């Protein structure tokens, strides 16, 4: 089974205002121009999400909604919109598509109904007691769970404790009379299973109480840092252990014979010490209660780190994610430093997550930063970030809105909407190993992203091309990491997917482009192709595939584009540029690109060419010598030469996606999104040739 790892690849929104306008006794009602999105939530299950959810329309501002409630979003423009339910607890699952699409008609309400099912994260514990022997313990017992009193048991009875997190817990009895002994371990471990009930039974045997008996009351007082959270145990004269909290007085131990006795405190953590030792020798008097106190002091075993950021320069970022080794990642801004406590003494790395840093910003000094945590101390770490103003104008890359879902191995295709705006659709890909079904649309005019209908099934390592306003996605790896032969077609006008006739072979890492209303697919990793690449043509009108002439070299994971009826394939598993003539169904070798000082088997992962890009074959990014590249290359078919001196991207990236878009300036440009450098790349970049 193929796993997505770099080293395996080799190189590569009022309702209408009823405005009454009085004129000659007549009135005119203005028709509505917007609609409303109604969002409903219905949550079922063992442990519903108590704080509710967040709703986003087209990736915009978040609005709160209860776990089983409704929300109205007014003033929504007619058309198709994406509604997403976020802030869902980890134990809850949203049924159906999320985000999901709604179609808005002016003056009407379209409803997006979300059903959420939540599973249990906790279980219950049933503790029972059974007291036997010639006597009994009339006042019963206290029940302690993980160092905390949780209830009371009669001498023979049951107690149910709900809401215990799944996992192992320490269960013990306290208040056991001196003439009684708990059989077996006290405390003992019980394993809690989410959504289930666990039982533990204590058997106690009591002998007749001594004459002239007294009582003992044991008290603990704990101070210091990193205290022993699970409490202690004590025993009288080596008898049954009983539980006690770290700052508490245990129920009196009755029926202690008059005279001298020894009380032992145990279960004390290694970083804690007991003043005057672990034992106390005390004298019990008939009918009296003797007080026994243990003072425990705990020393710190951990330290903390306080991380702050200082961002300088132009076009500042100032919002990041930071990770301190041994602790979860946290959001951090210049105005809100982060303190991470409970760190073991010793070296730790502090990392400002590279993918949270804008492409025009850079951490000064080492990132990660190595620090040494000391016990009972806080280490101060300042991460300075310097940002520069991105260059603008022709021939440079500029930063655009970041892609919402960072990923590599995705596809991109561009379609104009009804307003003639250029929309780039980022399709599928992977953020690690498993393929994604996520599809997000970038509006080049407004520089905004929004989610649209997801793929019918997850796909990664794919390419896509647009024909007559629809987007075609052939093959790719599925959720089982197996090449597929599927052909998915997306219609932006309906925001829906259809499945067309499968490719003749299952293949991933395909190269695609469209010409003359037909789709051309150069296969990539194809287990049934006998080690060779295949070239196929798909006709959307007849829903049929044609087998064309095989390429003369392996351009798998390379770059491909059509210019004036010729298909140009470059790099991949070769350093050659080969050309396929659509008219003659034949391949010819054009040139060996090592002549221009290019790395052998460069592996450019995207190419774009058309007359509005000067009829040049553009290759952007890729992988060489196991390093992501930031190159921008242009091939001129007329002169048969490559221009390796184009401005590089601001961020190196392998396996990105790109497309030709027209922004608010009205100039056709190249937009590249996604990809992988040392981390997945979040920055989108636009190049104006």
N, C-alpha and C positions, 0 to 999 in steps of 0.2 A: 504494500500500500504506500502510495507516495505521500510524504509529509512535507509541508511547505517550510523548507529550511533553505537559507541562502546557500550553504555550502554544497547543496545537492545540484545546484543549477549549472555549475561551471561558471561561465561568464554571463553575464547578462544585465382679512372685513357698512332712528333712524328708520327703523321702519319708516315708511314714507311719512313725511311731515304733512298732515292734512292742512295744507296752507290755504285758507279761504281768502281769495283775493276779491274784495267787493268792487264790482264795476257794473253800474246800471242795474243793481239788484240781483245780478247773477254772481255765482261763485265758481271758482275753478279749483278742483282738487288735483294737486300735483301727485303723479303716480310715484310709488316707492322706487328707489334706486338701489337699495341694499336689502340684504336678508339677515337672518339670524341663525347662528349655530347653537343648537341645544345639546348639551352634554349631560348624559346621565351615567351614574355609577351604581352598580349593585354588587355588593361584596358578600360572599359566603365563605364558610370554613371555620376552622377551630379557633384561629387567632387573627381576626381582621386587623387591617392596618389602622391603628387608632387615630393617627394624625391626618388621615385622608390622603389626597393625591394633588398633583399639579397638572393643569391642562395647558397645552400649548397649541396655538393655532398657527400653522405655517411656520413653526419654529420661532414664534415671537415670544412676548412676555408671558411668564407663567402666572396662572390664576388658580386659586385654591378651590377644591371641591371636596365634600365629605366622602367617606367610604361608601355610603349609599345615599346619594343626594343628586342634585341637579344644578346646572350652571347655564346661563344664557349669555352668549356673546353676540352683541348686536353690531350693526353697522358693517356687515361683512359684504364685500363686493361680490356680485354674481360670478359664478364659475366654480371650478373645482378647488377644494382646499383640503389640507391635511390636518387632522386632529390627533394629537398624541397625549397619552396619559403617562405622566412621569411621577417620580417620588413614590414608587411602589416598593413596599417592603420586600426584603429578600425572600421571605417565605410566601409571597403572594405572586400569582401569575395572572396576567391579563389574557383573557380568552380572545381568540381571533386576531386580526391584524392590529398592530400598534406601531406606528401611527396608522390610521385609517382615513379614507377619503370621504368627503361629503360634497354634494353638488348643491350650490346655493342659487336660488331663484329670487329675484327681487320681490320683497313683500311677504316672503314665506320663511318658514323655519325648517331647517334640516337637522335631524337628530343623529348624534353619534352616541350609541349606547354601549357602554363598556361593562362587561361582567368580569369580576375579579374573584379568583378562588385562592384562599389562604390556607396553608397547611399548618399543622401544629409545630411549634419549636420547643414546647415544654411538655412535661409529663407529670403524673401524680405519684405520690408515695403513700401507701397504706401501712402504718405502723401498728402492730398489735402487741399486747402484753398478756402474759398468762402467768399468774402467780400461784405457786403450789407450796406444799410443805405443811407442817403442823401449825404454822402461823401465817400472817399476811402483812402487807405494808399498807395500812388503811388510807394514807393520804395520797397514794398513787405516785406517779413519776412525771418528771418533766422530759420533754423530747427536744433534743438539740440537733439541728442540721447545719453542718459546716460552721460550727462555732456560734450559732444563733439559736435562742430558744424559739420553738415553733408551736408549742402547745402542751397539753396535759393528757396523760393516760391514766385511767383508773387501774387498779391492780390487775384486773382482767378486762381489757377493752380494746377499742380500735380508735385510731386517729388518722384522718386523711389530710394530706398536705398537697395542695395543688400548685401549679405554676413553677415547678422546678425545672431549670434548664436541663436539657439532655446531657448525660455524662455521669461521671462518678461523683457521689456525695458521701460525706461522713455523717453517719446517724448514730446518736448515742442517747442513753437515759441518764437522768440526774434525779436527786432526791430519793435515792434508794436507801432504805433504813439499814442501820448497822447490822441487824440480824438477818439481812437478806443478801443473796448473792445472784448476780446476773450470770446466766449460763452462756458461755461463749464470749466472743469479743464484744466489748463495750468501750468505745464506739466501734462501729463496723461500716464497711463500704456497701453502698447500694447503687446500682447502675440505673439511671433514669432513661427511658426511651420516649422520644417525642410522640405524643398522641396516645400513649399507653400508660397503664398503671403498674407500678412495681410494689411488691410487698416485702416487708421484712418483719420477722416475728422475734420478740424477746421472751425468753422463759426465765422466770425469777423463782428461786426457791428460798423460803423463809423458815427459820428455826424459831422456837419460842424466845421472846425478848428477855434479856437479863433483868434481874431484880435491881432496883435502885439505879435505873438507867438515866443517862443524860443525853445531851445533843451537841453536835458540832455544826457551826455555820462557817463555811469556807468562803472567803472573799478574795478576788483578784483585782489589782490595780496596775494597769499597763500604760507606760508612757514611752515616748521616743518616736523614732521614724521606722518605717517599714515594719509595723507591728505584725504579730502573728495572727492573721485574720481568721484562721479556723479554730481558734480557742485552744483550751487545754483540757487535761484530765487530771483527776486526783483520786487517790485511794487511801483508805484508812487501814493501817496495820496490814498492808499487803492484800487487802480484799479486792472486791470488784472495783474496777475503775469507773468513775462517773465523769460526765462532761460538765464544763463550766466555761462561760464566756470570758473574754480577756479583761473586761471591766464589769464585774457583776458579783453578786452574792448568790451562791447556789442555794437551792432549797435545803433546809436544815436536814442533816443526817441524824435521824432519831435512833433510839434504842442502842445507844453506845453505852457499854458498861462503865460504871464509875471507875476512875483510875487513869493511868498514864497511857497515852496512845501516840502513834506516829502517823502524820499526814504527809503524803508525798505528792508533789505537783509535777506532772510530766507533760509531754507533748509540746514543749517549748522550743521555738525555732532556734537555730544555731546563732543567729545574730542578737538573741535576747538573753539576758541574765537575770537570775532571781536573787534579790537581796537576801543575804543570810542563808543562802543555800536552798536546795530543792525540798528539804524536809523540815517539818516542825514537830517538836515533841511537846504535847499539851496534856493538861490534866482535866478530865471530865468529872464533874460533880453530879451526884444524884439529883435529878429534877432540874438541873441547870443547863444553860447553853454556853458553850465555850466558843469564843470567836478566834478564827485562824485567818490571818491575812498574809497574802503573798504579793510583794511589790516586784513587778517585772519591768525592766528597762530594755528597750530594743534600740540597737544602733542601725543607722542607715546602711543599706547594702547597694543602693542605686543612686544615680545622679540624674541630672537633667540637662537639656540643651535648649537654649533660646535662639531661634533663628529669625533674623530680620533681613529684608532686602532693601537695597538702595538703588533706584533706577535713575539714570541720568541720560542726557542727550535729547535728541528730537524723536518724535513719534514714539513716545515711551509706551512700554507694555505695562508693567507694574502689577500684573496679576499672574501668579504662577502656582505650581504644585511643588511641594518639597517633601523629600523622604529622608528620614533619619534611620540609618541601618538599625534594624530590630524593632521598628515601629511602622504603622501604616502611613501612607502618604496623606498630606494635609494641604488644603488650599492656603495660600499666603499672599499678602499684598504688602506694598510698602507701608501702608497705614495700619496693618494688622499683623504683627509678628506672631510667630508660632512657638509655643513651649512644649517640648516633648519630655515627659517625666518617666520615671521607672526604668531607666536604662542601666544595664549592668555596667560596672566599671570596666574601662578598657577602651580600645580604639573603636571608633564608629565612623562611617562615611555619611556626610550630609550632601544630598544631591538635589539641585534644582532641576526638575524633570526637563530634559531638553525639548520634548514636544510641547511644553507649556510656555516656551520662550519664543517670541516672535522672531521671524527670520531676520529682521533688521537689528536685533539685539543680541548681545553676547555677554556671558558671565566673565567677569574679570578674574583671573587667577584660576586655580584648579576647580574643576567641577566634574566629579565629586570632590568635596573638601574633607580631608581626614582630620578628625579631632580625637582627643582623649578625654573620656568621661571619668570623673573622679567621684568617689562616694560623698554624698551630702553636699555636693556643689553643683552650680549651674554654669555651663560653658556658654559663652556668648559667641555667636557666629553671625557675621555680616556678609551677605553675598551681594557684591556690587555688580550691577548689570548696566552696561553701556549700550545705548541705542543710537542709531544714526538715521538721518532722513533718507529714505529711499530715493534713489535717482529716478527721474521721470523723463519721458520723451522717447523718441524712436531709438531702437537699438539697445534698450535696457529692459530688465525685468523689474516689475513693480509688484508689491504685495497686495493681495486682494483678500476678501472675507475668507476666513479659515473654514475648511471643510468640516461639517459637524461630526462626521464619523471618520476618524483617521484609519487608513487602511492602505494596503498595497495590493497589487494583482487585480485591480479593478478595471472596469471599462468606462469609456466616456464617448458620448455622441452628442451632437448639437442639432437642435431643431428650433426654428423660429415659431413664436407663438402668434396668436391672433393680432397682437399689437406690433408684430414684426420685431419683437425683442428676441435676442439670441439666448436660448436656454441650453446650458450644458447639463447633461444628466450623468451623474457619477453612479455607476452600477456595480453592485456586488463587491467582490474582493475579499480580503481577509485581514484581520487585526492580530493574527497570530498563527493559528493552525487551522481552525475551522472556517469554512467559507461563510459569507454573509449574504442575506437577501436584501440588504438595505439599498434603497435608491434615493438619491437626493438631487435636487435641481438647483442649479446656480443661474440667477438672472444677471447677465453681464451688464445690463443697463442700470439696475438698482444695486448691484454688488451685494446680493443677498442670497441665502440658501433656504430651501424649504424641503421637507420630506414629501415623497410621492409614493404611489403604490409599490410595494416591494416585489421582487422577483417571485415567480411561482415557487421556486426552490432556490436554496443558497447556491451561489456559484463564485468561483475564484479563478484567477489566472485566465481572464477572458478579454476579448476585444469586442467592440460594437461599432456599427455603422448605421447612418440614417439614410433612408430611401423614401422619398415622397411623404415626409412628415412623420414616418414611423421609424422605430429603432430596432435593429436586428442584433441579437446576441446569440452566436452559435457556440455550442460546446462548453468547455471549461470543466473544472473539477467540482464534483458534488460534495455533499456533507460527509460522504464516506471516503473522500480523497480519491475518487475514481473518475477518470475522464468520461465525459458524456457526449452524446450526439444530438442533444436537444437543440431546437431553434426556438428561442423565445422572442416575441415581438411586442414591443411596447407602443401604445398609442397615446401620445400626450393629450390629444383632444378628448379622450374618454378616461384617461388615467387608468388604463387597464392593460393587462397582459393577455396574449393568446399564444398558443403553442402551434407551430407549423411543422411541416414534414422534417423528420430528422435528417441530419447529415448522413452521408454514406458510411462514415466511420466515426467512432468516439475519439475525441481529441481535446486537449487543453493547450494553452499557450499558442492559440491560433493567432494569425495575423489577418486582418480584414480591411477591406475598403469597398466602396460602391462606385459603380460606373455604368452609365446607360440604363439606370433603373434596376440594376442587378447587383447582387452581393457576391464578392469574391472572397474566398476563404483559403488561406494557405495554412495547412494543418501544422500543429506543433508536436506535442508529445502524444503519440498515437500508437497504442499497443498492437493494432492490427495492420499497421502500414509497412511492416517488414523493415523497419529502420529507416524508411524513406519518408520524405514529405510528399503530400498530395495537394493539388490545387483543384478546388471545386467552385462552381458558379451556381448561385441560387436565383431562380426567377420568381419573384413574389406573385406575378400574375398567374402562372401555372402551378405554383407551389411544387416546383420540381428542381432537382439538383442535376448538374452536369459535371462529368469528370473531365478535367482539362489536362494539358501536358504537365508532367511532373517537373518540379524545379530541378536545376542541375546541381544545386548545393543546398545544404541544410541551413535555412534561415530561421529555425525555431527560436523563439524568444527574441527575435530581431525586430526589424522595423520594415514597414511596407506602406506604399501609397501609390495612387494612380495619377499620372499626368498625361494628358493628351492621348488617351487610349493605350498607354503603356503602364504596366505595373512594375514598380521599382522595389526590389527586396534587398535589404542591406544588413550586414552583420548577423548576429545570432551565433550559430556555431561555425561561422566562417568570417573571414575578413574581406570577402568579396561583395561586389555590387552586381546583381544580376537583374536582367530586364525581361519581362514577359510581354509580348506583343499580342494584345487581345484580338486583333484582326487576323493574325496568322496562327494563333495558338502555338506559339513557339517561344523558347527561352534563348537568350544570348548572354554571355559573360561580358560585362561592361568594363570593370576595372578592379584591380586589387588595391584596396584602400590602404595597405601598409605603405604604399608609395607616398602617401600624404602625411606620414608620421602618426597614423592612427594606431591605437593599441590593437593587437591581434584579437580577434573574436570579441569585439567591443561590447556587443549586446545591447544596443539602443532599444529601449522598450516602447517607443512611440514614434510615429512619423505622420506628418500632415503635409499635404501638397494640393494646391489648386491654383487656378489662374489669378485669384485675388491674393495669392501669396507669391506673386512673381514667378509662377510656374517653377518653383523650386521644391525640392524634396527635403523637408525639415526633419531632423532627428534630434530628440531631446532626452537627456539623461541616459541612464543605463547602469551597467555594471562592468567593471574591468578589474582584473586581478583581485577579485573579492572586495572591491571598494565601490560604493555608489559614486556616480559621476554627476557633475552639474553642467555638462557641456551643452551647447546649442550649435548644431551643425546644419549646413545648408548645401545641398547638391544642385548644381546647375546642369541640366541635361544638355544644354546647348554647347557649353564648353567642356563638358565631361570632367568637371572639377568640383572638389569639396572645399567649402569655406569653413576652416576650423577656428576662425578668429571672431566668431560672433560672441556677444556678451554671454557669459555663463549665468546659469540660474543662481539665485541667492542661496538656495539650499540644494545640496546634492540629493539625488533620489534615483533609486532603481524601482522598476515596476510601477511607474506612475501612470496616469492617464491624462489625455489632453484633447483639446478640440479647438477649432477656429471659431471665434466669437467676435461680435461687434459691440463695443461698449458705447457709453453715452457720447463719445466723440465721433462715432460713426466710422471708425477705422477698424478693418479686419485685423485681429490680433490672435495670438496663440495663448490659450489658458492651460496651464498644467496644474493638476491636483493629485493629492495622495502620494504614495510611494514610501520608500524606506531609505533612510540614511543609516545612522547608528540606531535611531528610533524611528517610529512611524512619523511621517511629516504631516503637520496640520496646516501649514501655510500654503495658500494658493498663490500662484504667480502668473502675471500677464506680460507677454512680450509683444512689443510693437516693432515689427521688422522695419 
